[in-house]
Amino acid sequence: MTAAPLEIAGLSAGYGATHIIEDVSFDVPGGARLAILGRNGVGKSTLLASIAGQTRRYSGTIRLDGRDIARLRGAERAKAGLGYVPQGRDIFKSLTVEENLLTGLKRRGREAIEEAYETFPRLRERRRQLGGQLSGGEQQMLTTARTLLGRPRVLLLDEPLEGLAPIICDELMAVLSGLASTGSTTIILVEQRIRAALAFAERVMILERGRIAWTGTPIELHRSPQVVDRLLGVGH
């Protein structure tokens, strides 16, 4: 039996002496789509950052394709096949769109940039514009496209729809759904837009105070208004 692309066991992590994630364990099958939900401040972003190597790990293992990457630096985890799109659209604002994309190629040839332009045609139209001149939606497309150029086996997305217009949200989620449908990339999505997250995901995990409080399918969550009210606080 082959290992799941991502396996987390007993992970506790945080910043400095502050523990935010406590004893979290889960695994995600190849090509699966997992949505991580929860109220603000429960540790969702910290969990993704911890998987990506951006926090202090106190205990636990993080396995990518069966390999324990918990001791690797963030850049080494990326080389191993982990893609991370953090909250806040982490782009180089003083570089052009194309220069930003070049930083995501790793060891691939420059011609691979065409993949980004085919996925997000808007970026081709703005290839010579500076990153700082793009709209929020275009910046989100750019940081996502740059990460995808590294061909990650597991893609972590932290609130990619934050502050975006509905039409841009639909465009971005269509791209992610298309990527997931190929089965080649496992996608883990943290998102406050619950309807969009549930429409995308196959499995749902809800955090509460840094721990897993509920897991199930979107259908099961829809049928559990008490869980929605207690853990998400948004009503049914």
C-alpha positions, 0 to 999 in steps of 0.5 A: 500500500503506498503512502498518502502524499501528505501525512501529518501525525501529532503535529504541535507548532507555533511561534516562539514559546506560543503553541498554536497547533496541538497534536494534529493528525490527518492524511490526505490521499493523492489528488484529494481536495481538503477544506480546512475551516474554523473561526478566526484565530483557531490556527488554520493559517498556522497549520498550513504555515507549519506544514510549509516550514514557516513556524516552530515545530515542537513535536510531530511528523510531516510526511510528503510521499512517505518522506519525513520533511519536518526537519527540512527548511521551507525551501527544501520542502518546496523542492520536495514537492510542497507548494504553499500560497500564503495569505497576503499575495506574496509577490515581488511588487517591484518585478514584472509579472514575467520576472515573478514567474521566472522565480517559480521555475526552479530547474525548469526551462523558461518556456514553462512560463507558457503554462502559467499564461495558458492557465491565467490568460490575464497574466499574459496580457500583463506580463510586462506590468509590475506586480505592484500595479496589478489588482488584488485578483491578478496578484492572487493569480500571479502568486498561484501561477508561480507556485504551480510552475514548481509542479507541487504534489501537494498545494497549500492555499491560505484564503486565496479568495480574500478580498476578491470580486465574485467573478475573480473568485469563480475564475480562480476556483475553476482553475483549482477545480480543473487542476484537482480533476487531473488527480496529480495534485493534492489541494488543501484549502483554508478559506473563509468563504465557506460556500466556495470551500464546500463546493470545491472540497471532497473532505472537510476538517474544522479546527477549534483552538488549534485542534481538530474538532470535526471531520467529514464530507461537505454533505455531512456538514450540510446535514449538521447545522449544530456543528456549523453553528457551534464551530463556525458560528455562521448559522445553517 
